[in-house]
Amino acid sequence: MVTWRLKDCPRCGGDTYIDKDLDGWYQQCLLCAYRLELKELNCRKKPLAVTISDEDED
């Protein structure tokens, strides 16, 4: 899904859109084709894991 940002281009002031391709997220202008690679935010720093022990409690 594409997100539009109206009059947000730093070069020409045109409309830009935010999209994702194989390389990651980017913002591109419709008028001058200015392209800005965006950082990908990872909210989850640690993988979720559950450890199960086979110890019998008597």
N, CA, C and O atoms as a Maestro MAE file, in Angstrom:
{
 s_m_m2io_version
 :::
 2.0.0
}

f_m_ct {
 s_m_title
 :::
 protein
 m_atom[232] {
  # First column is atom index #
  i_m_mmod_type
  r_m_x_coord
  r_m_y_coord
  r_m_z_coord
  i_m_residue_number
  s_m_chain_name
  s_m_pdb_residue_name
  s_m_pdb_atom_name
  i_m_atomic_number
  :::
  1 25 0.840 -1.176 0.000 1 A "MET " " N  " 7
  2 3 0.000 0.000 0.000 1 A "MET " " CA " 6
  3 2 0.888 1.243 0.000 1 A "MET " " C  " 6
  4 15 1.838 1.331 0.778 1 A "MET " " O  " 8
  5 25 0.586 2.174 -0.848 2 A "VAL " " N  " 7
  6 3 1.372 3.391 -0.998 2 A "VAL " " CA " 6
  7 2 0.804 4.488 -0.094 2 A "VAL " " C  " 6
  8 15 -0.411 4.661 0.001 2 A "VAL " " O  " 8
  9 25 1.698 5.221 0.567 3 A "THR " " N  " 7
  10 3 1.304 6.362 1.387 3 A "THR " " CA " 6
  11 2 1.752 7.643 0.690 3 A "THR " " C  " 6
  12 15 2.912 7.756 0.296 3 A "THR " " O  " 8
  13 25 0.861 8.595 0.534 4 A "TRP " " N  " 7
  14 3 1.157 9.856 -0.141 4 A "TRP " " CA " 6
  15 2 1.501 10.935 0.868 4 A "TRP " " C  " 6
  16 15 0.920 10.995 1.952 4 A "TRP " " O  " 8
  17 25 2.458 11.795 0.502 5 A "ARG " " N  " 7
  18 3 2.805 12.977 1.290 5 A "ARG " " CA " 6
  19 2 2.786 14.156 0.325 5 A "ARG " " C  " 6
  20 15 3.640 14.267 -0.554 5 A "ARG " " O  " 8
  21 25 1.812 15.025 0.499 6 A "LEU " " N  " 7
  22 3 1.621 16.140 -0.427 6 A "LEU " " CA " 6
  23 2 2.630 17.256 -0.172 6 A "LEU " " C  " 6
  24 15 2.852 17.663 0.968 6 A "LEU " " O  " 8
  25 25 3.233 17.738 -1.248 7 A "LYS " " N  " 7
  26 3 4.194 18.848 -1.229 7 A "LYS " " CA " 6
  27 2 5.312 18.636 -0.201 7 A "LYS " " C  " 6
  28 15 5.611 19.525 0.596 7 A "LYS " " O  " 8
  29 25 5.922 17.449 -0.229 8 A "ASP " " N  " 7
  30 3 6.924 17.076 0.766 8 A "ASP " " CA " 6
  31 2 8.319 16.866 0.173 8 A "ASP " " C  " 6
  32 15 9.248 16.543 0.912 8 A "ASP " " O  " 8
  33 25 8.487 17.038 -1.123 9 A "CYS " " N  " 7
  34 3 9.792 16.819 -1.742 9 A "CYS " " CA " 6
  35 2 10.767 17.928 -1.342 9 A "CYS " " C  " 6
  36 15 10.454 19.105 -1.515 9 A "CYS " " O  " 8
  37 25 11.947 17.575 -0.808 10 A "PRO " " N  " 7
  38 3 12.908 18.609 -0.419 10 A "PRO " " CA " 6
  39 2 13.561 19.306 -1.616 10 A "PRO " " C  " 6
  40 15 14.103 20.402 -1.466 10 A "PRO " " O  " 8
  41 25 13.518 18.692 -2.795 11 A "ARG " " N  " 7
  42 3 14.145 19.282 -3.974 11 A "ARG " " CA " 6
  43 2 13.220 20.234 -4.727 11 A "ARG " " C  " 6
  44 15 13.605 21.366 -5.024 11 A "ARG " " O  " 8
  45 25 11.989 19.780 -5.042 12 A "CYS " " N  " 7
  46 3 11.115 20.602 -5.885 12 A "CYS " " CA " 6
  47 2 9.795 20.986 -5.213 12 A "CYS " " C  " 6
  48 15 9.049 21.805 -5.749 12 A "CYS " " O  " 8
  49 25 9.502 20.413 -4.062 13 A "GLY " " N  " 7
  50 3 8.252 20.717 -3.382 13 A "GLY " " CA " 6
  51 2 7.059 19.948 -3.914 13 A "GLY " " C  " 6
  52 15 5.915 20.288 -3.615 13 A "GLY " " O  " 8
  53 25 7.317 18.914 -4.701 14 A "GLY " " N  " 7
  54 3 6.231 18.116 -5.276 14 A "GLY " " CA " 6
  55 2 5.693 17.071 -4.308 14 A "GLY " " C  " 6
  56 15 6.151 16.945 -3.173 14 A "GLY " " O  " 8
  57 25 4.716 16.335 -4.792 15 A "ASP " " N  " 7
  58 3 4.104 15.275 -3.994 15 A "ASP " " CA " 6
  59 2 4.999 14.034 -4.015 15 A "ASP " " C  " 6
  60 15 5.563 13.672 -5.048 15 A "ASP " " O  " 8
  61 25 5.114 13.395 -2.857 16 A "THR " " N  " 7
  62 3 5.922 12.180 -2.749 16 A "THR " " CA " 6
  63 2 5.045 11.036 -2.268 16 A "THR " " C  " 6
  64 15 3.958 11.242 -1.730 16 A "THR " " O  " 8
  65 25 5.541 9.836 -2.474 17 A "TYR " " N  " 7
  66 3 4.867 8.649 -1.960 17 A "TYR " " CA " 6
  67 2 5.888 7.755 -1.279 17 A "TYR " " C  " 6
  68 15 7.067 7.758 -1.633 17 A "TYR " " O  " 8
  69 25 5.427 6.994 -0.304 18 A "ILE " " N  " 7
  70 3 6.274 6.066 0.434 18 A "ILE " " CA " 6
  71 2 5.832 4.664 0.061 18 A "ILE " " C  " 6
  72 15 4.646 4.335 0.100 18 A "ILE " " O  " 8
  73 25 6.812 3.841 -0.303 19 A "ASP " " N  " 7
  74 3 6.511 2.478 -0.727 19 A "ASP " " CA " 6
  75 2 7.669 1.567 -0.338 19 A "ASP " " C  " 6
  76 15 8.704 2.035 0.136 19 A "ASP " " O  " 8
  77 25 7.493 0.280 -0.539 20 A "LYS " " N  " 7
  78 3 8.516 -0.704 -0.202 20 A "LYS " " CA " 6
  79 2 8.767 -1.600 -1.403 20 A "LYS " " C  " 6
  80 15 7.833 -2.027 -2.082 20 A "LYS " " O  " 8
  81 25 10.065 -1.884 -1.660 21 A "ASP " " N  " 7
  82 3 10.435 -2.824 -2.704 21 A "ASP " " CA " 6
  83 2 11.380 -3.855 -2.099 21 A "ASP " " C  " 6
  84 15 11.434 -4.004 -0.878 21 A "ASP " " O  " 8
  85 25 12.113 -4.556 -2.929 22 A "LEU " " N  " 7
  86 3 13.017 -5.600 -2.431 22 A "LEU " " CA " 6
  87 2 14.149 -5.046 -1.566 22 A "LEU " " C  " 6
  88 15 14.654 -5.746 -0.689 22 A "LEU " " O  " 8
  89 25 14.549 -3.805 -1.802 23 A "ASP " " N  " 7
  90 3 15.640 -3.196 -1.042 23 A "ASP " " CA " 6
  91 2 15.174 -2.575 0.274 23 A "ASP " " C  " 6
  92 15 16.010 -2.280 1.128 23 A "ASP " " O  " 8
  93 25 13.887 -2.368 0.465 24 A "GLY " " N  " 7
  94 3 13.367 -1.773 1.692 24 A "GLY " " CA " 6
  95 2 12.441 -0.601 1.384 24 A "GLY " " C  " 6
  96 15 11.954 -0.455 0.263 24 A "GLY " " O  " 8
  97 25 12.206 0.228 2.396 25 A "TRP " " N  " 7
  98 3 11.293 1.364 2.278 25 A "TRP " " CA " 6
  99 2 11.978 2.555 1.621 25 A "TRP " " C  " 6
  100 15 13.167 2.789 1.837 25 A "TRP " " O  " 8
  101 25 11.230 3.307 0.821 26 A "TYR " " N  " 7
  102 3 11.753 4.503 0.165 26 A "TYR " " CA " 6
  103 2 10.649 5.533 -0.011 26 A "TYR " " C  " 6
  104 15 9.462 5.210 0.026 26 A "TYR " " O  " 8
  105 25 11.066 6.780 -0.204 27 A "GLN " " N  " 7
  106 3 10.155 7.888 -0.498 27 A "GLN " " CA " 6
  107 2 10.596 8.469 -1.830 27 A "GLN " " C  " 6
  108 15 11.779 8.752 -2.017 27 A "GLN " " O  " 8
  109 25 9.655 8.655 -2.769 28 A "GLN " " N  " 7
  110 3 9.999 9.137 -4.100 28 A "GLN " " CA " 6
  111 2 9.035 10.220 -4.545 28 A "GLN " " C  " 6
  112 15 7.836 10.159 -4.272 28 A "GLN " " O  " 8
  113 25 9.582 11.216 -5.240 29 A "CYS " " N  " 7
  114 3 8.791 12.334 -5.749 29 A "CYS " " CA " 6
  115 2 8.227 11.996 -7.127 29 A "CYS " " C  " 6
  116 15 8.900 11.374 -7.950 29 A "CYS " " O  " 8
  117 25 6.986 12.413 -7.367 30 A "LEU " " N  " 7
  118 3 6.363 12.189 -8.673 30 A "LEU " " CA " 6
  119 2 6.877 13.142 -9.748 30 A "LEU " " C  " 6
  120 15 6.914 12.779 -10.924 30 A "LEU " " O  " 8
  121 25 7.273 14.354 -9.364 31 A "LEU " " N  " 7
  122 3 7.681 15.352 -10.348 31 A "LEU " " CA " 6
  123 2 9.136 15.226 -10.783 31 A "LEU " " C  " 6
  124 15 9.427 15.200 -11.978 31 A "LEU " " O  " 8
  125 25 10.049 15.149 -9.820 32 A "CYS " " N  " 7
  126 3 11.478 15.176 -10.175 32 A "CYS " " CA " 6
  127 2 12.189 13.842 -9.940 32 A "CYS " " C  " 6
  128 15 13.390 13.735 -10.188 32 A "CYS " " O  " 8
  129 25 11.465 12.826 -9.465 33 A "ALA " " N  " 7
  130 3 11.994 11.481 -9.223 33 A "ALA " " CA " 6
  131 2 13.044 11.436 -8.112 33 A "ALA " " C  " 6
  132 15 13.820 10.483 -8.035 33 A "ALA " " O  " 8
  133 25 13.075 12.456 -7.252 34 A "TYR " " N  " 7
  134 3 13.965 12.413 -6.086 34 A "TYR " " CA " 6
  135 2 13.598 11.194 -5.254 34 A "TYR " " C  " 6
  136 15 12.421 10.935 -5.006 34 A "TYR " " O  " 8
  137 25 14.614 10.443 -4.821 35 A "ARG " " N  " 7
  138 3 14.371 9.212 -4.068 35 A "ARG " " CA " 6
  139 2 15.182 9.231 -2.787 35 A "ARG " " C  " 6
  140 15 16.374 9.540 -2.799 35 A "ARG " " O  " 8
  141 25 14.540 8.905 -1.700 36 A "LEU " " N  " 7
  142 3 15.175 8.874 -0.395 36 A "LEU " " CA " 6
  143 2 14.953 7.499 0.214 36 A "LEU " " C  " 6
  144 15 13.812 7.081 0.410 36 A "LEU " " O  " 8
  145 25 16.045 6.790 0.516 37 A "GLU " " N  " 7
  146 3 15.940 5.491 1.171 37 A "GLU " " CA " 6
  147 2 15.629 5.719 2.647 37 A "GLU " " C  " 6
  148 15 16.290 6.517 3.310 37 A "GLU " " O  " 8
  149 25 14.634 5.026 3.150 38 A "LEU " " N  " 7
  150 3 14.201 5.204 4.526 38 A "LEU " " CA " 6
  151 2 14.723 4.057 5.385 38 A "LEU " " C  " 6
  152 15 14.893 2.935 4.907 38 A "LEU " " O  " 8
  153 25 14.972 4.351 6.652 39 A "LYS " " N  " 7
  154 3 15.406 3.319 7.585 39 A "LYS " " CA " 6
  155 2 14.221 2.458 7.959 39 A "LYS " " C  " 6
  156 15 13.092 2.937 8.063 39 A "LYS " " O  " 8
  157 25 14.492 1.187 8.160 40 A "GLU " " N  " 7
  158 3 13.443 0.286 8.604 40 A "GLU " " CA " 6
  159 2 13.490 0.207 10.122 40 A "GLU " " C  " 6
  160 15 14.547 -0.019 10.711 40 A "GLU " " O  " 8
  161 25 12.361 0.393 10.733 41 A "LEU " " N  " 7
  162 3 12.284 0.365 12.186 41 A "LEU " " CA " 6
  163 2 11.936 -1.034 12.655 41 A "LEU " " C  " 6
  164 15 10.937 -1.618 12.236 41 A "LEU " " O  " 8
  165 25 12.777 -1.559 13.533 42 A "ASN " " N  " 7
  166 3 12.512 -2.860 14.129 42 A "ASN " " CA " 6
  167 2 12.085 -2.640 15.567 42 A "ASN " " C  " 6
  168 15 12.894 -2.259 16.413 42 A "ASN " " O  " 8
  169 25 10.835 -2.876 15.836 43 A "CYS " " N  " 7
  170 3 10.310 -2.661 17.186 43 A "CYS " " CA " 6
  171 2 10.744 -3.762 18.138 43 A "CYS " " C  " 6
  172 15 10.914 -3.522 19.334 43 A "CYS " " O  " 8
  173 25 10.920 -4.949 17.622 44 A "ARG " " N  " 7
  174 3 11.268 -6.073 18.464 44 A "ARG " " CA " 6
  175 2 12.775 -6.307 18.388 44 A "ARG " " C  " 6
  176 15 13.281 -6.779 17.370 44 A "ARG " " O  " 8
  177 25 13.482 -5.984 19.447 45 A "LYS " " N  " 7
  178 3 14.935 -6.120 19.480 45 A "LYS " " CA " 6
  179 2 15.359 -7.561 19.758 45 A "LYS " " C  " 6
  180 15 16.309 -8.060 19.155 45 A "LYS " " O  " 8
  181 25 14.650 -8.231 20.677 46 A "LYS " " N  " 7
  182 3 15.008 -9.594 21.059 46 A "LYS " " CA " 6
  183 2 13.960 -10.548 20.510 46 A "LYS " " C  " 6
  184 15 12.767 -10.247 20.542 46 A "LYS " " O  " 8
  185 25 14.397 -11.698 20.007 47 A "PRO " " N  " 7
  186 3 13.411 -12.674 19.555 47 A "PRO " " CA " 6
  187 2 12.684 -13.276 20.746 47 A "PRO " " C  " 6
  188 15 13.265 -13.481 21.812 47 A "PRO " " O  " 8
  189 25 11.413 -13.553 20.547 48 A "LEU " " N  " 7
  190 3 10.641 -14.171 21.606 48 A "LEU " " CA " 6
  191 2 10.946 -15.665 21.629 48 A "LEU " " C  " 6
  192 15 10.892 -16.335 20.597 48 A "LEU " " O  " 8
  193 25 11.264 -16.178 22.805 49 A "ALA " " N  " 7
  194 3 11.591 -17.592 22.926 49 A "ALA " " CA " 6
  195 2 11.062 -18.116 24.243 49 A "ALA " " C  " 6
  196 15 11.008 -17.397 25.241 49 A "ALA " " O  " 8
  197 25 10.676 -19.366 24.233 50 A "VAL " " N  " 7
  198 3 10.202 -20.036 25.440 50 A "VAL " " CA " 6
  199 2 11.073 -21.250 25.650 50 A "VAL " " C  " 6
  200 15 11.279 -22.042 24.730 50 A "VAL " " O  " 8
  201 25 11.589 -21.402 26.864 51 A "THR " " N  " 7
  202 3 12.399 -22.584 27.163 51 A "THR " " CA " 6
  203 2 11.583 -23.536 28.020 51 A "THR " " C  " 6
  204 15 10.934 -23.128 28.983 51 A "THR " " O  " 8
  205 25 11.627 -24.786 27.660 52 A "ILE " " N  " 7
  206 3 10.898 -25.815 28.391 52 A "ILE " " CA " 6
  207 2 11.921 -26.822 28.895 52 A "ILE " " C  " 6
  208 15 12.726 -27.351 28.128 52 A "ILE " " O  " 8
  209 25 11.876 -27.072 30.181 53 A "SER " " N  " 7
  210 3 12.796 -28.054 30.741 53 A "SER " " CA " 6
  211 2 12.055 -29.364 30.958 53 A "SER " " C  " 6
  212 15 10.855 -29.385 31.232 53 A "SER " " O  " 8
  213 25 12.791 -30.446 30.830 54 A "ASP " " N  " 7
  214 3 12.219 -31.791 30.972 54 A "ASP " " CA " 6
  215 2 12.449 -32.348 32.369 54 A "ASP " " C  " 6
  216 15 12.336 -33.558 32.565 54 A "ASP " " O  " 8
  217 25 12.762 -31.517 33.329 55 A "GLU " " N  " 7
  218 3 13.020 -31.991 34.675 55 A "GLU " " CA " 6
  219 2 11.714 -32.367 35.360 55 A "GLU " " C  " 6
  220 15 10.727 -31.635 35.284 55 A "GLU " " O  " 8
  221 25 11.718 -33.511 36.027 56 A "ASP " " N  " 7
  222 3 10.544 -33.949 36.784 56 A "ASP " " CA " 6
  223 2 10.634 -33.412 38.189 56 A "ASP " " C  " 6
  224 15 11.675 -33.520 38.836 56 A "ASP " " O  " 8
  225 25 9.542 -32.829 38.669 57 A "GLU " " N  " 7
  226 3 9.515 -32.318 40.029 57 A "GLU " " CA " 6
  227 2 8.783 -33.318 40.908 57 A "GLU " " C  " 6
  228 15 7.607 -33.592 40.670 57 A "GLU " " O  " 8
  229 25 9.454 -33.875 41.928 58 A "ASP " " N  " 7
  230 3 8.839 -34.856 42.828 58 A "ASP " " CA " 6
  231 2 8.801 -34.322 44.223 58 A "ASP " " C  " 6
  232 15 8.320 -35.001 45.130 58 A "ASP " " O  " 8
  :::
 }
 m_bond[231] {
  # First column is bond index #
  i_m_from
  i_m_to
  i_m_order
  :::
  1 1 2 1
  2 2 3 1
  3 3 4 2
  4 3 5 1
  5 5 6 1
  6 6 7 1
  7 7 8 2
  8 7 9 1
  9 9 10 1
  10 10 11 1
  11 11 12 2
  12 11 13 1
  13 13 14 1
  14 14 15 1
  15 15 16 2
  16 15 17 1
  17 17 18 1
  18 18 19 1
  19 19 20 2
  20 19 21 1
  21 21 22 1
  22 22 23 1
  23 23 24 2
  24 23 25 1
  25 25 26 1
  26 26 27 1
  27 27 28 2
  28 27 29 1
  29 29 30 1
  30 30 31 1
  31 31 32 2
  32 31 33 1
  33 33 34 1
  34 34 35 1
  35 35 36 2
  36 35 37 1
  37 37 38 1
  38 38 39 1
  39 39 40 2
  40 39 41 1
  41 41 42 1
  42 42 43 1
  43 43 44 2
  44 43 45 1
  45 45 46 1
  46 46 47 1
  47 47 48 2
  48 47 49 1
  49 49 50 1
  50 50 51 1
  51 51 52 2
  52 51 53 1
  53 53 54 1
  54 54 55 1
  55 55 56 2
  56 55 57 1
  57 57 58 1
  58 58 59 1
  59 59 60 2
  60 59 61 1
  61 61 62 1
  62 62 63 1
  63 63 64 2
  64 63 65 1
  65 65 66 1
  66 66 67 1
  67 67 68 2
  68 67 69 1
  69 69 70 1
  70 70 71 1
  71 71 72 2
  72 71 73 1
  73 73 74 1
  74 74 75 1
  75 75 76 2
  76 75 77 1
  77 77 78 1
  78 78 79 1
  79 79 80 2
  80 79 81 1
  81 81 82 1
  82 82 83 1
  83 83 84 2
  84 83 85 1
  85 85 86 1
  86 86 87 1
  87 87 88 2
  88 87 89 1
  89 89 90 1
  90 90 91 1
  91 91 92 2
  92 91 93 1
  93 93 94 1
  94 94 95 1
  95 95 96 2
  96 95 97 1
  97 97 98 1
  98 98 99 1
  99 99 100 2
  100 99 101 1
  101 101 102 1
  102 102 103 1
  103 103 104 2
  104 103 105 1
  105 105 106 1
  106 106 107 1
  107 107 108 2
  108 107 109 1
  109 109 110 1
  110 110 111 1
  111 111 112 2
  112 111 113 1
  113 113 114 1
  114 114 115 1
  115 115 116 2
  116 115 117 1
  117 117 118 1
  118 118 119 1
  119 119 120 2
  120 119 121 1
  121 121 122 1
  122 122 123 1
  123 123 124 2
  124 123 125 1
  125 125 126 1
  126 126 127 1
  127 127 128 2
  128 127 129 1
  129 129 130 1
  130 130 131 1
  131 131 132 2
  132 131 133 1
  133 133 134 1
  134 134 135 1
  135 135 136 2
  136 135 137 1
  137 137 138 1
  138 138 139 1
  139 139 140 2
  140 139 141 1
  141 141 142 1
  142 142 143 1
  143 143 144 2
  144 143 145 1
  145 145 146 1
  146 146 147 1
  147 147 148 2
  148 147 149 1
  149 149 150 1
  150 150 151 1
  151 151 152 2
  152 151 153 1
  153 153 154 1
  154 154 155 1
  155 155 156 2
  156 155 157 1
  157 157 158 1
  158 158 159 1
  159 159 160 2
  160 159 161 1
  161 161 162 1
  162 162 163 1
  163 163 164 2
  164 163 165 1
  165 165 166 1
  166 166 167 1
  167 167 168 2
  168 167 169 1
  169 169 170 1
  170 170 171 1
  171 171 172 2
  172 171 173 1
  173 173 174 1
  174 174 175 1
  175 175 176 2
  176 175 177 1
  177 177 178 1
  178 178 179 1
  179 179 180 2
  180 179 181 1
  181 181 182 1
  182 182 183 1
  183 183 184 2
  184 183 185 1
  185 185 186 1
  186 186 187 1
  187 187 188 2
  188 187 189 1
  189 189 190 1
  190 190 191 1
  191 191 192 2
  192 191 193 1
  193 193 194 1
  194 194 195 1
  195 195 196 2
  196 195 197 1
  197 197 198 1
  198 198 199 1
  199 199 200 2
  200 199 201 1
  201 201 202 1
  202 202 203 1
  203 203 204 2
  204 203 205 1
  205 205 206 1
  206 206 207 1
  207 207 208 2
  208 207 209 1
  209 209 210 1
  210 210 211 1
  211 211 212 2
  212 211 213 1
  213 213 214 1
  214 214 215 1
  215 215 216 2
  216 215 217 1
  217 217 218 1
  218 218 219 1
  219 219 220 2
  220 219 221 1
  221 221 222 1
  222 222 223 1
  223 223 224 2
  224 223 225 1
  225 225 226 1
  226 226 227 1
  227 227 228 2
  228 227 229 1
  229 229 230 1
  230 230 231 1
  231 231 232 2
  :::
 }
}
